[in-house]
Amino acid sequence: MARMDSKADAPRDIPRDMDGDDVGDDRRKGGRGAPRRKVCRFCAETTTLIDYKNPQLLRGFITDRGKMVPRRISGTCARHQRALSNALRRARMIALVPFTVTGE
């Protein structure tokens, strides 16, 4: 019969994070795994309304070139992205938001 080594049945040392958790349990660290899912801010905050008369809100969804920011970048859901695009078109028509951005 083989003799059991005392180190064999002892728990091995597991590296720990600063907070005491096991290293590697968070998949977002170090670029591994799926990135964090973006949440639609209009679904999360029901008090925020999409309105074409609010150009400050709409400017957050326009690039520096004057284009609409896509859903995959902004994180809005399909329903609110449609409402944003309609509000942006209306705001452009009454000159609250520019169609193009002039380079200075």
C-alpha positions in Angstrom: 0.0 0.0 0.0 1.3 3.5 -0.9 2.0 5.8 1.9 -0.1 9.0 1.7 1.8 12.2 1.7 0.6 14.9 4.1 0.7 17.5 1.3 -1.4 15.4 -1.0 -4.5 15.6 1.0 -4.0 19.2 2.3 -5.9 21.9 0.3 -3.6 23.6 -2.2 -3.0 27.3 -1.9 -5.5 29.2 -4.2 -4.3 32.7 -5.2 -6.7 35.4 -3.9 -7.7 38.8 -5.0 -7.5 41.9 -2.8 -11.0 41.3 -1.6 -10.3 37.6 -0.8 -12.1 36.1 -3.7 -10.6 33.5 -6.0 -8.6 34.9 -8.9 -10.3 34.3 -12.3 -13.9 34.3 -11.0 -14.6 37.6 -12.8 -14.6 37.0 -16.5 -14.3 40.6 -17.5 -10.9 41.0 -15.9 -8.0 40.9 -18.3 -10.1 41.0 -21.5 -11.4 37.4 -21.1 -15.0 36.4 -21.6 -17.9 38.5 -22.7 -18.0 42.2 -22.1 -20.5 43.7 -19.7 -24.0 44.0 -21.3 -25.1 47.6 -21.9 -28.4 48.6 -20.4 -30.8 50.9 -22.1 -30.8 54.1 -20.0 -34.4 54.9 -21.0 -35.6 51.5 -19.8 -33.6 51.8 -16.5 -34.7 55.4 -15.8 -38.4 55.6 -16.6 -38.4 59.3 -15.7 -36.1 60.2 -18.7 -38.3 61.0 -21.7 -37.2 61.2 -25.3 -38.4 64.5 -26.7 -37.3 66.4 -29.8 -37.4 69.6 -27.8 -34.6 68.5 -25.6 -31.4 69.0 -27.7 -29.0 68.4 -24.8 -30.3 64.9 -24.4 -30.1 64.3 -28.2 -26.6 65.6 -28.5 -25.4 62.6 -26.4 -26.5 60.3 -29.2 -24.8 62.2 -32.0 -21.2 61.6 -33.0 -18.7 64.5 -33.6 -19.5 64.2 -37.3 -23.3 64.7 -36.7 -24.3 61.0 -37.2 -26.6 59.1 -35.0 -24.8 56.7 -32.6 -25.7 53.1 -33.3 -27.5 50.8 -30.8 -24.4 48.6 -30.2 -22.5 51.7 -29.1 -25.1 53.6 -27.1 -26.7 50.5 -25.5 -30.3 51.6 -26.1 -32.9 49.0 -26.9 -34.6 48.8 -30.3 -37.8 50.6 -29.2 -36.0 53.6 -27.7 -33.5 53.7 -30.6 -36.4 54.2 -33.0 -37.8 56.9 -30.7 -34.4 58.6 -30.6 -34.0 58.6 -34.4 -37.5 60.1 -34.8 -36.8 62.8 -32.2 -33.5 63.5 -33.8 -35.0 63.9 -37.2 -37.7 66.3 -35.9 -35.1 68.3 -33.9 -33.0 68.7 -37.1 -36.0 69.9 -39.1 -36.7 72.7 -36.7 -33.0 73.5 -36.3 -32.5 72.5 -32.7 -29.8 70.0 -33.7 -27.5 70.5 -36.8 -27.7 68.2 -39.8 -23.9 68.4 -40.2 -21.1 69.6 -38.0 -18.8 72.2 -39.6 -15.1 71.6 -39.1 -13.2 74.5 -37.5 
